[in-house]
Amino acid sequence: MQRKTVDVTRIQELATRLRESVQKVVVGKSDVIDLAIIALICKGHVLVEDVPGIGKTTMSKALAQSLGCVFTRIQFTPDLMPTDVLGVNFFNQQSSEFEFRAGPIFSQVVLADEINRATPRTQSALLEAMQERQATVDGVTRRLREPFLVLATQNPIELEGTFPLPEAQLDRFMIRAKLGYPTEEEESDILLRFQRDTTLPDLDPVTGESEMREMQEAVTSVRVDDIVRAYIVAIVRATRMNDGLTLGASPRAALALYKTSQARAALDGRDYVTPDDVKALAEIVLAHRLILTSNSRLRGRTAEQIVAEVLHSTPVPIER
C-alpha cells in the first residue's frame, strides 16, 4: 500500500505564523508557544505549572486571537460548581419553556486558571469535554466547537486550599509545560514594550478553523517507522516496571507521545519522526502522569528524573 504523502511545509508555515503572532505580545518563550501549537495540532490540552505573573493568561489570549477563536477564562475557586463550567437549563417565564444557557466550556480556547483550587467534582466536569469534545447537561449531550483547546494553570508553590488533580484528570493533559522566568534581556524588553500601556494589543487572526482542521488531519500522516514506534512502546512500558513508581504511563500517554512526536517533526519541516523527537518530548508528555512511590518521594526523587533514567536505559534505535 502506497504511503500517503504529507505537505509538512504548510504545517511548518502555520506554526511560524502562530508563533510570530503570539510573540507580538509574549516576549520570548518560543519553545512553550511551540508546545501549545503542538497540542493544538494534535487535538490535545496543556497543563501549565508555574508561579503567577509570568504570562500564562497573556499567552492563552494571544493564541486565541491569532487563531480567530472564542476565548474564555474560568477562574477556578472552591465554590465553583460544575454548572458554572458546563452551563444550566433555566425556566424562561416568557416562553414557559426550559432553555439552555451555555457555560464557558462552550468556547474554543479555554483558560482554566488555577484549576487545582476547585473541588474534584468541579474538576471532573472538564473530563468529558477534554476527552470526547462534548458536554452533557441534564442528559443532553452537545458537541463542542472545533478547534478546542484547554490551557489549565496551577501554582506548584502555593498548595494551601488546593485539591490535587486526580490521575484521570492529569492523564487528559497531553503536555505539561513550564514558562519559567524571562531572561535578563527578555525582562528588559517586557519593560520597554509595556512601559506606556499594559493593555494587550488586539491581534489579527493568522489562520482559520478550516485550515486548522486540515493541519490536524495532515499531521497524522507524518511517518513513524516501526523501530521508532517500538522505541515509544519500550519507553512507556519501562515506566510501568520502574521500582520508583506506583503508577507508570498509560496507553493514552503512549498515544500522546506518538502524536506529539509527529507534530514536532512537522514543525521541524520533516515528514518522518526520529528518536530525537521522542526523547525531546518524553518528559513533557509523561512526567506529570507518573505517580512516585513513597520511598522515592522520601529520597527526593522526581518524575522528571525517573523519565531521564528510563531514556538513558532504553536503547535508542539505529537505522541499519
Rosetta silent file (secondary structure, phi, psi, omega in degrees, C-alpha in Angstrom):
SEQUENCE: MQRKTVDVTRIQELATRLRESVQKVVVGKSDVIDLAIIALICKGHVLVEDVPGIGKTTMSKALAQSLGCVFTRIQFTPDLMPTDVLGVNFFNQQSSEFEFRAGPIFSQVVLADEINRATPRTQSALLEAMQERQATVDGVTRRLREPFLVLATQNPIELEGTFPLPEAQLDRFMIRAKLGYPTEEEESDILLRFQRDTTLPDLDPVTGESEMREMQEAVTSVRVDDIVRAYIVAIVRATRMNDGLTLGASPRAALALYKTSQARAALDGRDYVTPDDVKALAEIVLAHRLILTSNSRLRGRTAEQIVAEVLHSTPVPIER
SCORE:     score description
SCORE:     0.000 S_00000001
   1 L     0.000  130.736 -178.124    0.000    0.000    0.000 S_00000001
   2 L   -73.721  133.794 -178.846    1.403    3.385   -1.005 S_00000001
   3 L   -73.310  137.934  179.085    2.048    5.730    1.899 S_00000001
   4 L   -71.609  128.643  179.062    0.036    8.937    1.958 S_00000001
   5 L   -81.817  152.240 -179.513    2.280   11.973    1.468 S_00000001
   6 L  -130.517  135.589  179.108    2.007   14.969    3.752 S_00000001
   7 L   -87.651   87.799 -177.126    2.903   18.581    2.993 S_00000001
   8 H   -70.261  -17.979  179.622    4.800   19.409    6.171 S_00000001
   9 H   -61.104  -40.464  179.494    5.715   22.799    4.726 S_00000001
  10 H   -65.294  -40.722  178.587    2.154   24.031    5.289 S_00000001
  11 H   -64.893  -42.520  179.218    2.183   22.815    8.894 S_00000001
  12 H   -63.437  -41.730  178.561    5.562   24.476    9.465 S_00000001
  13 H   -64.846  -41.446  177.993    4.325   27.732    7.911 S_00000001
  14 H   -61.159  -45.544  179.712    1.186   27.694   10.065 S_00000001
  15 H   -62.282  -38.433  179.006    3.252   27.161   13.219 S_00000001
  16 H   -65.225  -43.387  178.595    5.566   30.015   12.216 S_00000001
  17 H   -61.859  -44.667 -179.494    2.644   32.387   11.656 S_00000001
  18 H   -64.912  -44.384 -179.214    1.102   31.491   15.013 S_00000001
  19 H   -61.403  -47.121 -178.959    4.410   31.769   16.860 S_00000001
  20 H   -65.104  -35.763  178.786    5.246   35.170   15.364 S_00000001
  21 H   -67.012  -46.997 -179.517    1.740   36.448   16.091 S_00000001
  22 H   -63.596  -36.130 -177.574    1.800   35.353   19.745 S_00000001
  23 L   -75.474   -0.004  170.418    5.279   36.813   20.192 S_00000001
  24 L   -70.440  -22.879  178.416    3.943   40.250   19.326 S_00000001
  25 L  -120.303  -25.350  178.600    2.713   40.323   22.927 S_00000001
  26 L  -102.536  120.893 -177.827    4.656   37.477   24.579 S_00000001
  27 L   -82.338  123.182  178.621    8.381   38.126   24.797 S_00000001
  28 L    69.564 -145.384  176.093   10.445   35.030   24.003 S_00000001
  29 L    57.782   34.262 -179.039    9.105   31.623   25.154 S_00000001
  30 H   -62.988  -32.716 -179.850    9.117   30.215   21.624 S_00000001
  31 H   -67.056  -39.523  179.074    9.595   26.688   22.985 S_00000001
  32 H   -71.750  -38.788  176.925    6.475   26.911   25.176 S_00000001
  33 H   -61.207  -41.706  178.474    4.470   28.508   22.361 S_00000001
  34 H   -62.766  -37.312  178.082    5.533   25.630   20.108 S_00000001
  35 H   -64.270  -40.469  177.170    4.321   23.130   22.722 S_00000001
  36 H   -64.200  -38.852  178.089    0.899   24.834   22.781 S_00000001
  37 H   -66.899  -40.833  177.491    0.813   24.687   18.964 S_00000001
  38 H   -60.044  -46.168  178.676    1.789   21.003   19.038 S_00000001
  39 H   -61.622  -40.136  179.896   -1.038   20.266   21.486 S_00000001
  40 H   -63.983  -45.440 -179.659   -3.470   22.209   19.306 S_00000001
  41 H   -65.314  -33.034 -178.019   -2.451   20.358   16.139 S_00000001
  42 L   -90.507    6.667 -178.988   -2.711   17.017   17.974 S_00000001
  43 L    59.486   40.016  179.057   -6.126   17.886   19.475 S_00000001
  44 L  -111.155 -169.624 -178.329   -4.653   17.781   22.955 S_00000001
  45 L  -135.552  160.554 -172.334   -4.597   20.028   26.008 S_00000001
  46 E  -123.245  133.151  171.884   -1.881   21.757   28.033 S_00000001
  47 E  -105.902  120.369 -179.173   -1.236   21.935   31.773 S_00000001
  48 E  -107.106  114.421  179.113    0.930   24.937   32.669 S_00000001
  49 E  -106.700  112.363  177.108    2.605   24.710   36.066 S_00000001
  50 L  -171.294  168.914 -177.683    4.301   27.910   37.144 S_00000001
  51 L   -72.828  160.780 -179.491    4.179   30.855   39.501 S_00000001
  52 L   -67.351  155.160  170.267    1.793   33.804   38.897 S_00000001
  53 L    85.309   16.866 -178.061    2.708   36.781   36.753 S_00000001
  54 L  -111.091    5.096  170.914    4.857   35.191   34.052 S_00000001
  55 L   108.871   19.066 -179.713    2.398   35.414   31.143 S_00000001
  56 H   -64.892  -47.597 -179.987    0.193   32.315   31.174 S_00000001
  57 H   -67.320  -39.933  179.304   -3.018   34.281   30.606 S_00000001
  58 H   -59.777  -45.475 -179.730   -1.330   36.578   28.097 S_00000001
  59 H   -64.461  -40.044 -179.191   -0.113   33.646   26.020 S_00000001
  60 H   -63.739  -46.039  179.542   -3.556   31.999   26.078 S_00000001
  61 H   -63.894  -43.360 -178.895   -5.343   35.161   24.925 S_00000001
  62 H   -63.682  -39.102  178.854   -2.764   35.842   22.225 S_00000001
  63 H   -65.719  -42.580  179.686   -3.059   32.290   20.893 S_00000001
  64 H   -63.100  -43.035  179.356   -6.862   32.513   20.791 S_00000001
  65 H   -66.663  -37.933  179.575   -6.771   35.836   18.935 S_00000001
  66 H   -66.124  -29.481  178.196   -4.183   34.510   16.476 S_00000001
  67 H   -84.972  -13.786 -173.761   -6.491   31.573   15.752 S_00000001
  68 L    70.725   30.184 -175.424   -9.559   33.794   15.463 S_00000001
  69 L  -103.887  161.867  176.578  -11.181   31.623   18.136 S_00000001
  70 L   -77.419  126.784 -177.913  -13.553   32.344   21.009 S_00000001
  71 E  -111.299  137.481  176.189  -11.568   32.684   24.252 S_00000001
  72 E  -137.923  137.262  175.152  -12.927   32.181   27.765 S_00000001
  73 E  -109.773  128.775  175.752  -11.186   32.334   31.116 S_00000001
  74 E  -111.858  117.702  177.290  -12.586   30.329   34.042 S_00000001
  75 E   -88.142  106.849 -176.786  -11.244   31.330   37.442 S_00000001
  76 L   -78.042  127.199  179.061  -11.390   28.117   39.462 S_00000001
  77 L  -135.753  163.767 -178.435  -12.293   28.622   43.128 S_00000001
  78 L   -60.123  -26.185 -177.821  -13.513   26.257   45.883 S_00000001
  79 L   -94.764    5.461  177.713  -17.119   27.444   45.464 S_00000001
  80 L   -70.400  132.631 -178.263  -17.182   26.968   41.663 S_00000001
  81 L  -103.212  157.179  177.257  -19.898   24.498   40.653 S_00000001
  82 H   -55.792  -35.470  179.092  -19.986   22.155   37.619 S_00000001
  83 H   -66.247  -25.049  176.847  -22.897   24.176   36.204 S_00000001
  84 H   -69.865  -18.536  179.531  -20.651   27.259   36.267 S_00000001
  85 H   -98.023  -46.887 -173.022  -18.429   25.422   33.793 S_00000001
  86 H   -87.290  -34.937 -174.318  -20.871   23.436   31.669 S_00000001
  87 E   118.732  176.783 -174.625  -23.995   25.601   31.714 S_00000001
  88 E  -149.692  148.864  171.196  -27.505   25.216   33.085 S_00000001
  89 E   -89.486  127.740  179.630  -31.093   24.768   31.967 S_00000001
  90 E  -125.566  154.999 -177.704  -33.304   27.584   33.256 S_00000001
  91 E   -89.834  119.417  178.000  -37.031   28.181   33.030 S_00000001
  92 E   -89.620  111.634 -176.286  -37.998   31.083   30.774 S_00000001
  93 L   -67.740  -28.401 -179.347  -41.220   32.508   32.154 S_00000001
  94 L   -69.661  -42.531 -179.290  -41.984   34.379   28.940 S_00000001
  95 L   -94.928   -8.923 -177.947  -41.880   31.274   26.747 S_00000001
  96 L    56.598   36.351  178.116  -42.855   28.863   29.568 S_00000001
  97 E  -137.573  157.174  174.554  -40.064   26.553   28.431 S_00000001
  98 E   -81.581  136.202  178.595  -36.685   25.453   29.693 S_00000001
  99 E  -124.874  150.100 -178.999  -33.750   26.970   27.843 S_00000001
 100 E   -96.101  126.414  174.969  -30.087   26.059   27.932 S_00000001
 101 E  -106.289  109.871 -174.212  -27.586   28.723   28.914 S_00000001
 102 E   -66.400  141.223  176.387  -24.174   27.533   27.733 S_00000001
 103 L   -86.719  177.144 -176.261  -21.260   27.682   30.148 S_00000001
 104 L   -66.060  -14.277  178.131  -17.743   28.900   29.351 S_00000001
 105 L   -65.943  -21.665  179.661  -16.666   25.399   28.284 S_00000001
 106 L   -83.962   50.259  173.227  -18.533   26.049   25.011 S_00000001
 107 L  -119.570 -167.114  179.880  -15.627   28.133   23.739 S_00000001
 108 L  -113.885  -39.381  171.793  -12.633   27.153   21.650 S_00000001
 109 E  -117.813  112.501 -175.543   -9.673   28.202   23.772 S_00000001
 110 E  -111.316  121.369  174.358  -10.493   27.773   27.465 S_00000001
 111 E   -96.187  109.428  176.777   -8.128   29.026   30.152 S_00000001
 112 E   -93.271   91.135 -172.203   -8.809   27.054   33.342 S_00000001
 113 E   -79.400  128.281 -178.617   -6.979   29.330   35.751 S_00000001
 114 L    51.009   57.146 -174.638   -5.714   27.705   38.982 S_00000001
 115 H   -59.940  -28.633 -177.429   -7.620   24.521   38.217 S_00000001
 116 H   -79.337    3.703  174.981   -6.466   22.828   41.413 S_00000001
 117 H   -88.851  -13.789  178.156   -8.389   25.340   43.569 S_00000001
 118 L   -85.840  159.036  178.750  -11.743   23.848   42.541 S_00000001
 119 L   -69.799  157.219  178.415  -13.225   20.774   44.180 S_00000001
 120 H   -55.052  -32.852  179.864  -12.762   17.378   42.498 S_00000001
 121 H   -63.427  -41.369  179.603  -16.441   17.435   41.499 S_00000001
 122 H   -74.541  -38.247  176.657  -15.944   20.630   39.510 S_00000001
 123 H   -57.872  -40.188 -177.074  -12.609   19.474   38.101 S_00000001
 124 H   -68.466  -15.142  178.022  -14.297   16.340   36.766 S_00000001
 125 H   -64.485  -19.638 -179.207  -16.731   18.494   34.781 S_00000001
 126 H   -85.938  -16.256 -170.891  -13.891   19.003   32.301 S_00000001
 127 H   -58.981  -50.801 -177.966  -13.182   15.307   31.715 S_00000001
 128 H   -63.746  -41.132 -178.603  -15.821   14.631   29.070 S_00000001
 129 H   -64.419  -41.947 -176.917  -15.108   17.899   27.272 S_00000001
 130 H   -71.094  -38.654 -175.485  -11.357   17.295   27.129 S_00000001
 131 H   -85.863  -45.967 -171.752  -11.533   13.680   26.009 S_00000001
 132 H  -107.647   -3.241  178.776  -14.659   13.492   23.839 S_00000001
 133 L    56.539   46.035  176.394  -15.095   17.160   22.892 S_00000001
 134 E  -154.753  162.171  179.078  -18.662   17.230   24.106 S_00000001
 135 E  -135.865  137.290 -178.812  -20.537   18.221   27.249 S_00000001
 136 E  -114.055  123.468  178.100  -23.581   16.594   28.815 S_00000001
 137 E  -128.835  122.115 -179.808  -26.029   18.629   30.879 S_00000001
 138 L    53.790   40.863  175.453  -29.243   17.066   32.242 S_00000001
 139 L    82.168   -1.937  179.655  -28.879   14.080   29.942 S_00000001
 140 E  -106.452  125.090 -178.366  -28.446   16.124   26.762 S_00000001
 141 E   -99.256  130.386 -179.563  -25.073   15.888   25.007 S_00000001
 142 E  -124.269  135.596  179.016  -23.833   18.836   22.967 S_00000001
 143 E   -74.906  147.862  176.291  -20.771   18.905   20.732 S_00000001
 144 L   -92.882  153.723 -177.233  -18.066   21.495   21.308 S_00000001
 145 L   -78.645  136.470  178.401  -16.834   23.739   18.552 S_00000001
 146 L   -93.646  150.168   -7.586  -13.524   22.874   16.892 S_00000001
 147 L   -70.995  155.774 -178.036  -10.710   23.633   17.361 S_00000001
 148 L  -131.880  122.629 -177.106  -10.964   23.115   21.118 S_00000001
 149 E  -136.953  127.562  173.863   -8.029   23.631   23.479 S_00000001
 150 E  -103.371  122.669  172.902   -7.923   23.686   27.281 S_00000001
 151 E  -111.106  106.319 -177.580   -4.995   25.532   28.836 S_00000001
 152 E  -104.466  141.397  178.850   -5.062   24.837   32.578 S_00000001
 153 E  -119.662  149.926  169.569   -2.766   26.515   35.082 S_00000001
 154 E  -150.794  145.834 -178.521   -1.767   25.642   38.597 S_00000001
 155 L   -90.391  114.713 -177.449    0.701   27.161   41.041 S_00000001
 156 L   -76.241   -8.131 -176.871    3.134   24.471   42.244 S_00000001
 157 L   -90.244  -51.648 -176.132    4.309   26.607   45.169 S_00000001
 158 L   -90.234  110.205 -176.262    1.101   27.547   46.999 S_00000001
 159 L  -108.471   -9.177 -179.114   -0.733   24.357   47.982 S_00000001
 160 L   -67.934  130.301  179.433   -2.943   25.626   50.818 S_00000001
 161 L    76.257   20.808  179.463   -6.638   25.405   49.913 S_00000001
 162 L  -113.854  163.055  178.567   -5.992   23.353   46.782 S_00000001
 163 L  -123.128  111.220 -178.020   -7.194   19.945   45.589 S_00000001
 164 L   -55.710  138.961  178.990   -4.553   17.864   43.749 S_00000001
 165 L   -65.802  131.199  178.400   -5.653   16.859   40.274 S_00000001
 166 L   -68.092  163.682 -176.992   -6.601   13.159   40.175 S_00000001
 167 H   -58.993  -39.436 -179.440   -4.723   10.759   37.912 S_00000001
 168 H   -62.779  -34.844  179.110   -7.635   10.578   35.440 S_00000001
 169 H   -72.792  -44.893 -179.836   -7.565   14.368   35.054 S_00000001
 170 H   -60.999  -35.445 -177.438   -3.790   14.569   34.646 S_00000001
 171 L   -68.427  -17.522  178.990   -3.897   11.840   32.018 S_00000001
 172 L   -81.278  -15.016  178.805   -6.170   14.047   29.866 S_00000001
 173 L   -87.652  117.895 -178.059   -3.460   16.684   29.521 S_00000001
 174 L   -66.421  -36.049 -172.818   -1.303   15.815   26.547 S_00000001
 175 E  -136.747  141.064  167.127    1.504   18.153   27.599 S_00000001
 176 E  -113.875  126.615 -176.410    2.737   19.775   30.786 S_00000001
 177 E  -122.784  156.463  175.629    4.705   22.970   30.204 S_00000001
 178 L  -131.952  124.649 -178.301    6.579   25.453   32.362 S_00000001
 179 L   -74.692  -45.759 -178.223    7.117   29.024   31.203 S_00000001
 180 L    75.270  163.636  178.592    9.812   29.943   33.695 S_00000001
 181 L   -70.670  150.250  177.945   11.128   33.419   34.408 S_00000001
 182 L   -70.739  160.236  174.056   12.303   35.510   31.436 S_00000001
 183 L   -72.134  172.196 -179.635   15.978   36.088   30.775 S_00000001
 184 H   -60.579  -41.680  178.513   17.538   39.452   31.645 S_00000001
 185 H   -64.909  -44.692 -178.661   17.199   40.594   28.022 S_00000001
 186 H   -64.325  -39.861 -179.991   13.596   39.412   27.772 S_00000001
 187 H   -66.923  -37.429  175.813   12.610   41.120   31.020 S_00000001
 188 H   -64.196  -39.075  178.298   14.144   44.389   29.835 S_00000001
 189 H   -65.223  -36.624  177.724   12.198   44.024   26.569 S_00000001
 190 H   -62.177  -44.195 -179.792    8.975   43.499   28.555 S_00000001
 191 H   -62.336  -40.973  179.667    9.534   46.769   30.436 S_00000001
 192 H   -70.279  -40.106 -175.225   10.112   48.678   27.208 S_00000001
 193 H   -68.507  -35.323 -174.763    7.204   47.076   25.363 S_00000001
 194 L  -116.391   26.740 -177.956    4.617   47.761   28.069 S_00000001
 195 L   -69.957  -28.499 -178.007    6.008   50.925   29.673 S_00000001
 196 L   -97.580  -37.219 -175.144    3.115   53.071   28.464 S_00000001
 197 L  -144.773  123.129  179.126    0.206   50.681   28.359 S_00000001
 198 L   -87.035   -4.542  177.899   -0.137   47.275   29.985 S_00000001
 199 L   -70.650  133.423 -177.895   -3.264   46.509   27.947 S_00000001
 200 L   -72.257  135.683  177.025   -2.627   43.773   25.431 S_00000001
 201 L   -71.109  150.415  176.532   -2.978   44.830   21.782 S_00000001
 202 L   -75.496  136.242 -179.548   -5.589   43.062   19.676 S_00000001
 203 L  -105.672  141.731  175.576   -4.092   40.561   17.255 S_00000001
 204 L   -81.415  140.903  178.138   -5.459   39.787   13.816 S_00000001
 205 L   -60.726  140.182  179.015   -6.148   36.103   13.114 S_00000001
 206 L  -109.746   -0.363  176.939   -3.428   34.426   11.072 S_00000001
 207 L  -155.069  178.968 -179.660   -5.406   31.263   10.322 S_00000001
 208 L  -135.390  175.416 -176.703   -8.947   29.923   10.358 S_00000001
 209 H   -62.945  -41.044 -176.862  -10.923   26.932   11.548 S_00000001
 210 H   -65.170  -44.033  178.925  -10.846   25.141    8.186 S_00000001
 211 H   -65.147  -37.415  179.876   -7.061   25.408    7.837 S_00000001
 212 H   -64.050  -41.058  178.327   -6.620   24.292   11.433 S_00000001
 213 H   -65.688  -37.600  177.906   -8.720   21.192   10.814 S_00000001
 214 H   -62.870  -41.882  179.818   -6.695   20.434    7.672 S_00000001
 215 H   -67.790  -37.669  177.598   -3.438   20.641    9.634 S_00000001
 216 H   -63.237  -34.836  178.064   -4.837   18.408   12.386 S_00000001
 217 H   -77.013  -40.194 -175.421   -5.673   15.813    9.766 S_00000001
 218 H   -66.392  -36.575 -174.728   -2.415   16.212    7.818 S_00000001
 219 H   -65.517  -23.067  179.384   -0.100   15.733   10.804 S_00000001
 220 H   -69.384  -12.916 -179.918   -1.418   12.196   11.331 S_00000001
 221 H   -93.737   -0.195  175.213    0.273   11.199    8.054 S_00000001
 222 L   -63.845  130.876 -170.634    3.790   12.028    9.275 S_00000001
 223 E   -71.897  132.630  172.206    5.716    8.753    9.006 S_00000001
 224 L  -122.873  108.478 -178.158    6.654    6.814   12.143 S_00000001
 225 L   -66.031  160.841 -178.692    8.859    3.828   11.287 S_00000001
 226 H   -57.782  -40.316 -177.611    8.399    0.527   13.071 S_00000001
 227 H   -69.014  -31.906  178.103   11.625    0.919   15.039 S_00000001
 228 H   -73.580  -40.106  176.336   10.592    4.380   16.283 S_00000001
 229 H   -62.182  -41.339  177.505    7.150    3.104   17.255 S_00000001
 230 H   -63.995  -33.828  177.463    8.800    0.227   19.120 S_00000001
 231 H   -64.514  -42.787  177.686   11.028    2.795   20.871 S_00000001
 232 H   -61.625  -46.298 -179.923    7.971    4.709   22.099 S_00000001
 233 H   -62.009  -40.796 -179.309    6.377    1.499   23.379 S_00000001
 234 H   -63.589  -40.541  179.218    9.618    0.491   25.129 S_00000001
 235 H   -64.451  -47.326 -177.979    9.861    3.834   26.945 S_00000001
 236 H   -64.252  -43.572 -178.889    6.248    3.723   28.124 S_00000001
 237 H   -68.290  -30.224  177.824    6.453    0.106   29.259 S_00000001
 238 H   -65.137  -31.676  177.551    9.697    0.821   31.122 S_00000001
 239 H   -67.498  -30.691 -178.527    7.865    3.335   33.325 S_00000001
 240 H   -74.855  -20.849 -179.079    5.410    0.629   34.357 S_00000001
 241 L  -103.978    6.056 -178.135    8.238   -1.639   35.521 S_00000001
 242 L   -77.571  131.132 -177.251   10.216    1.056   37.323 S_00000001
 243 L   -67.503  -19.414 -178.125   10.666    0.384   41.050 S_00000001
 244 L   -86.340   -0.562 -176.227   10.386    4.075   41.844 S_00000001
 245 E  -120.305  139.388  170.434    6.851    4.390   40.502 S_00000001
 246 E   -83.826  -35.873 -178.921    3.488    3.275   41.805 S_00000001
 247 E  -133.017  123.239  177.376    1.809    4.151   38.521 S_00000001
 248 L   -91.438 -169.901 -177.091    3.505    4.199   35.135 S_00000001
 249 L   -75.863  145.233 -177.322    2.391    5.768   31.863 S_00000001
 250 L   -89.415  167.772  172.328   -0.915    4.681   30.336 S_00000001
 251 H   -57.746  -31.584  175.731   -1.667    3.677   26.735 S_00000001
 252 H   -62.848  -36.473  177.826   -3.147    7.176   26.374 S_00000001
 253 H   -66.378  -40.107  177.500    0.281    8.536   27.302 S_00000001
 254 H   -61.583  -42.686  178.893    1.908    6.343   24.638 S_00000001
 255 H   -65.381  -38.007  178.067   -0.519    7.673   22.042 S_00000001
 256 H   -64.224  -41.326  178.936    0.183   11.246   23.176 S_00000001
 257 H   -66.238  -36.949  177.950    3.935   10.703   22.794 S_00000001
 258 H   -63.813  -49.958 -176.427    3.358    9.205   19.350 S_00000001
 259 H   -68.625  -43.517 -179.293    1.187   12.103   18.136 S_00000001
 260 H   -65.906  -31.360  176.091    3.301   14.904   19.601 S_00000001
 261 H   -65.504  -38.527  175.540    6.403   13.381   18.015 S_00000001
 262 H   -61.961  -44.345 -178.616    4.647   13.559   14.646 S_00000001
 263 H   -66.751  -39.916  179.116    3.766   17.224   15.236 S_00000001
 264 H   -63.020  -40.747  177.654    7.301   18.102   16.362 S_00000001
 265 H   -61.784  -43.305  179.882    8.711   16.536   13.236 S_00000001
 266 H   -64.090  -40.487  178.081    6.294   18.536   11.074 S_00000001
 267 H   -64.648  -24.579  178.141    7.198   21.782   12.868 S_00000001
 268 L   -89.212   -0.009  177.422   10.810   20.973   12.076 S_00000001
 269 L    85.661   18.767  179.946    9.944   20.524    8.388 S_00000001
 270 L  -113.737  146.882  176.916   10.229   16.726    8.308 S_00000001
 271 L  -101.280   21.696  178.125    7.657   14.163    7.193 S_00000001
 272 E  -145.547  151.202 -178.836    9.174   11.465    9.405 S_00000001
 273 L   -96.298  139.261  175.816    9.756   11.058   13.154 S_00000001
 274 L  -111.726  162.445  175.004   13.217   10.460   14.623 S_00000001
 275 H   -58.263  -28.501  178.249   14.152    9.090   18.073 S_00000001
 276 H   -64.424  -34.084  175.177   15.296   12.621   18.960 S_00000001
 277 H   -61.495  -44.312 -179.398   11.689   13.824   18.597 S_00000001
 278 H   -64.745  -45.897 -178.685   10.587   11.170   21.067 S_00000001
 279 H   -64.219  -37.495 -178.620   13.379   11.940   23.539 S_00000001
 280 H   -66.479  -28.194 -174.637   12.695   15.694   23.394 S_00000001
 281 H  -104.952   -8.049 -173.575    9.029   15.213   24.305 S_00000001
 282 H   -57.522  -49.417 -178.934    9.206   12.244   26.711 S_00000001
 283 H   -65.918  -41.597 -176.662    9.457   14.280   29.919 S_00000001
 284 H   -65.574  -33.308 -176.860    6.913   16.863   28.781 S_00000001
 285 H   -90.759  -33.915 -169.729    4.355   14.194   27.868 S_00000001
 286 H  -100.580  -36.925 -166.744    4.990   11.529   30.516 S_00000001
 287 H   -57.013  -41.606 -175.961    6.295   13.051   33.767 S_00000001
 288 H   -72.437  -10.833 -179.645    3.025   14.568   35.024 S_00000001
 289 H   -92.783  -11.067 -173.378    1.229   11.233   34.583 S_00000001
 290 L   -88.953  141.198  177.726    3.612    9.230   36.785 S_00000001
 291 E  -113.424  119.271 -177.535    2.953    8.517   40.478 S_00000001
 292 E   -78.923  152.141  172.404    6.048    8.058   42.632 S_00000001
 293 L   -72.728  160.749  179.251    6.317    5.556   45.466 S_00000001
 294 H   -61.956  -35.421  179.238    6.543    6.948   48.995 S_00000001
 295 H   -64.803  -39.547  178.329   10.156    5.759   49.180 S_00000001
 296 H   -64.254  -41.972  179.663   11.027    7.715   46.018 S_00000001
 297 H   -64.735  -40.455  179.465    9.454   10.870   47.411 S_00000001
 298 H   -64.218  -32.181  179.182   11.335   10.496   50.713 S_00000001
 299 L   -83.424   -0.971  176.730   14.590   10.178   48.797 S_00000001
 300 L    80.953   15.460  178.227   13.799   13.381   46.897 S_00000001
 301 L   -76.105  155.480  178.677   13.429   11.777   43.506 S_00000001
 302 L  -123.969  162.419  177.764   11.187   13.405   40.907 S_00000001
 303 H   -63.327  -35.062  178.701    9.168   12.093   37.987 S_00000001
 304 H   -62.913  -39.744  178.549   11.425   14.043   35.642 S_00000001
 305 H   -64.842  -39.789 -179.485   14.485   12.227   36.995 S_00000001
 306 H   -67.411  -39.729  176.414   12.828    8.854   36.501 S_00000001
 307 H   -61.273  -41.458  178.399   11.904    9.699   32.896 S_00000001
 308 H   -62.297  -39.721  177.960   15.545   10.699   32.317 S_00000001
 309 H   -64.574  -41.575  179.445   16.668    7.350   33.800 S_00000001
 310 H   -63.292  -43.737  178.950   14.232    5.468   31.564 S_00000001
 311 H   -62.874  -37.776 -179.242   15.506    7.296   28.478 S_00000001
 312 H   -68.229  -35.155 -175.909   19.094    6.539   29.479 S_00000001
 313 H   -89.719  -11.897 -179.770   18.411    2.831   29.969 S_00000001
 314 L   -91.809  119.959 -178.464   16.244    2.330   26.856 S_00000001
 315 L   -59.550  133.362  179.089   18.316    1.540   23.764 S_00000001
 316 L   -83.065  128.376 -179.344   17.931    4.161   21.027 S_00000001
 317 L   -66.940  141.333  178.471   17.053    2.568   17.660 S_00000001
 318 L  -122.669  130.182 -179.137   19.628    2.979   14.928 S_00000001
 319 L   -69.035  130.592 -179.654   18.728    2.653   11.250 S_00000001
 320 L   -82.585    0.000    0.000   20.544   -0.212    9.652 S_00000001
